[in-house]
Amino acid sequence: MRPHFLDHFTPRAYPRTRLLTAALVWSAVGIFLSMKGVHLFREGTWGLMLAVVAAGGILGLFKSRLILDRVAGRIILHIGGKPSRACLGGLFSVRNWVLIAIMVIFGRALGALPIDAVIKTGLYVMVGSGLAFSSRLLWRAWKNSTTDSL
């Protein structure tokens, strides 16, 4: 049994709000990573940059369809399986939070490594476009969720 004060200060949200939050997080992180990738390549030629961004975007779409769509589906099921008003931080499972932490550490390490900007751009755009594209499932679930739970 949790202490009363902890229960009192826990930010609770309805499933629709948690779906909106998850969709916003995936979209914002995806857009941010893609923009960071393009920004890293600001010194190169336009033709090479467009080729790397296009390749990263195409690989990101494949990653989205093969991996991230399943993760988004599990997040939707996780949110739907929670009580009506559950902790807002519980929109992701513990496994997802660990994966997020690992990805943040990997991203920081990638930024610090002396790797060519072309490779960094491709990786950032691939991950970012994949997240942004898979966020469509979270947005669809939010749009189709009932408004009476707000």
N, C-alpha and C positions, 0 to 999 in steps of 0.2 A: 504494500500500500504506500502510495507516494504521500509526502507531507502536503498538508493543505496549502501552504504558501507556494510551493512549486506548482501545484495544480492551478492556483489562482493566477500566476504570472505566465503560464504557458500560452503562447499565441495560438488560438484555435481558429480554424477556418473550415468552411464547408467544402465538399469535394469539388464543386465548380470553381471555387477560388484557388484551390490547390492545383487544379488542372491549368488554370490561367497562369499561375505562378510558374509551373513547370514549362509551359509553352513560352512564356516570356524569357525564362532563363536560357532555354535551348536556343531560341532565336537570337537573343542578345549575344550569347557567347559565340554562336556560329558566325554572326556578322562581324563581331570584334576580331575573331581569329582570322577571318578572310581579309579584313581590312589591314590587320597587322602584317599578314603575309605580303600583301601588295605594297605596303609601306616599306618593308624590308628591302624590296627590290627597286627602290626609287632611283638608284644609280645606274641601272642597266638600260639596255636599249628597249624601245617599245615593242619591237617584234618579238624578242626573246621573252619579255615580260608577259605579253599576251599569250604566247605559247605555253609558258609555265603555268599561268593562271588557268588557262583552258584545260590543260592536262590535270592540274590539281582539282579543278571543278568536276571534271568527268570522273576521276578516281573517287572524289567525294560522293558523287551520286551513286557509284557502285558500292562504296562503303555504307552509305545510307540504306540502300536497298538490302544489302546482305547482312548487315550487323545492327545498325542503329534503329531500324524500323522495329526489330524484335525487342530491343531495349525499351523503346518508346511504348510499345504494346504492353510490356511488363509493368512499366510505370503507371500506365492507365489502369491496368488491373489492380495494381497495388493501391492506388488512390481510391478506386471503387470499392475495394475490400475493407477499407477503414471505416470506423464509425462516422456518423454524419458530421460531427464537429470534432476533428482530430487536430493534433499539433501541426502547424504549418510546416515545420521542419521535417515532418514525416512524409512529405510528398515524395521523397526518394527513400528507398530501402537502405539499410545499413550497408549492404553490398554496393549499392550505387554510390553512396557517400565515400566509401573506400576507393572505388574506381575513380571518382571525381578527384580525390586527393592525389592518387597516383598520376592521373593525367596532368594535374597542375604541376606536380614535381617534374614530370617528364617535359612539360612545356618550358619550365624554368631552366632545366638542364639543356634542352635544345637551344634555347636563347643564349646560353653561356658558352656553348661549344663553338670552336672555331670551324664551323661548317660554312660552305659557300652559300651566299644569299639565295641562289637559285634553288637549292635543295630545301632550305628553310621556307622559302616562299611556297613551294609546291606542297610541303607538309602542312603548313598553316592553312593554306587554301583548301586542301583536301579535308582536313578535320573540320574546319569551319563550314564549308559548304555542305558536308555531310550532316552536321548537327542542324544547320538551318533548314535543310531539305526535310529531314526527319521530324522537325518540329511541326510539320503540317499535320501529323497524326495527333499530336497533343492539341493543336488548334481545332481540329475537327472534333475531337472528343469534347473539348470545352464548348464548342458551338452547339453540339448535339445534346449536351447535358441539360437537365431540367433546370429552369430558373426558379422553381419553387424552393430549391435548397439554398438560395441566397438569402 
